[in-house]
Amino acid sequence: MNNFYETVQIKNPNKWLNSVLDDDEKDFYYDNSVFIEFKVIEKKSRLEEIIMTKLRLNKFMDVELVDLLDKKILTELENENLIIKNNLGEIKLTVEGQLVLNSIVYKILA
């Protein structure tokens, strides 16, 4: 199965000890005195990460991703000159959009 994982390093000694003693069926890995927990990232969270990264890097977002987003919100953002769309239907932030990136991400992912 092609899963993506997030890792959580537990550096606080008390939390670390509790994690070691906890009998949950979690995937742990011990490396350099740091206990690392691996968690599978859900598909929705992975999609959100990809969208946020594309917008933050100011790269055109592939049409496949754009098609998953609310068209009404995208039209509003385009009318407010916060995003631009190329002839392939890909979108990216304008200079004005970069200044309010967090609110755009919130709108798109809400």
C-alpha positions, 0 to 999 in steps of 0.5 A: 500500500502506498501510504504517506506518513507523518512523524512525531518526535517525542522529546519530553522525557515524561511523554516519551516514557508514557509513550513507551509504556503505552500499549496502543498498537502504534508504529514506533521507531527508536532513533538517537534517544528520540522515540518517533511515532509514525502515523498514516496521513489520510488522503484528505490531509495529504491533498490539503498539504499538496494544495497548501504547498503549491500555493506557498511555492507559487507554482501553478496548481495542476488541473486535476487539483483545481477540479477538486476545488469549489468553482464558486470560491475560485471565481470569487478569488479570481474576481478579487485578483487573488489568483490567476488562471492560465489557458490550461485551467491551472491556477496560482496566486497573484502578488496580492494573493501571496499577501493574504495566502493564509486566508486563501488557503482557509477559504479553499480548504474550508 
